[in-house]
Amino acid sequence: MKIKKIADSFELPKDIVLGIPIVTCYGSDQMTIENHKGILEFNDKYINVRALDCTIKITGRNLEIKEFAKDIIIISGCLESIHYEI
């Protein structure tokens, strides 16, 4: 990919240049996903989030979407697993 080589050459942050998702977990009860492309489906046991080149699948109990904005999703509940499906 040309853009990836340019980002590497100039040491630019890949998350910004390439739009790759940033997933941050805070213990086992809260997480954020930045650079998402939308929510595909959700309920209190799973949430599927579309990212640039994959789907991020979160499973757990009592899952809630605390915040949903253009660039970030905040999820809370008892997080059990995070799976990336390409």
N, C-alpha and C positions, 0 to 999 in steps of 0.2 A: 504494500500500500504506500503510495506516495506521501500521503499526509502523515502517516506514522513515521516515515523516515525524516520528514521535515521536523516533526515534533521532537524526535530523538536528536537531530542535528543541533537544534536551537535550545534543547533542554526545556521545552515547553511542557506544561502539565498535561498529561494525556487525557485526564478526565474532562478537561475543558475543550481541548482541541478535537478529540475523537468522540466525545460525548459518551464515554463509557460510564456505567453506573458505579456509584460509590455506596457500598452497603456498610453501615456502622451499627453494631449491636452494643447495647448498654445492659450488660448482664443477660438474663434470660427473660426479661419482661418488657423490653422496648428496643426498637430499631428504627433507623432512618434509611431511606433509599433516595439518593440524589441522582439526577439525570435520567429519570424514568421516562417511559413513553406511554404510560397509562396503566389502568387496572383492567385486567381481563375478566376476572371473576373473584368473588369473595363471599365468605360467610364467617361464622365465629370459629371454624376449624381450619380454614385455609384461605390464603390470599395469593393470587397469581398476578404478578406485575410484569408488564412488557418492558424490556430494555432494548438497547440498540441491536444486539445480535443474539439475545437469549430471552428466556422467560425465567423469572425468579419466583420460585414456589416456596411459600412460607407455610408451615403447618404448626398447629398448636391448639391451645384451648382459650376460649374467651377472647379471641382476637378482635381488635377494634382498630379502625383507621381514625387516629386522633387528629391528623392534619393531612390535607390533600391540596397541594398547590402545583403549579406548572413544573417546578424544579425539585420538589421534595415530597416524600410521603413519610409520615410518622405512624408507626404501628405499635400497639401495645397489647399485652396479654401474656399468656404463658407460651413463649416461643419454644418449639420442640425441634424443628429442623428447617434448614434453608437449603434449597436445591436449585442448581442452575441447569436449565434444560436448553440445549443448543439446537 
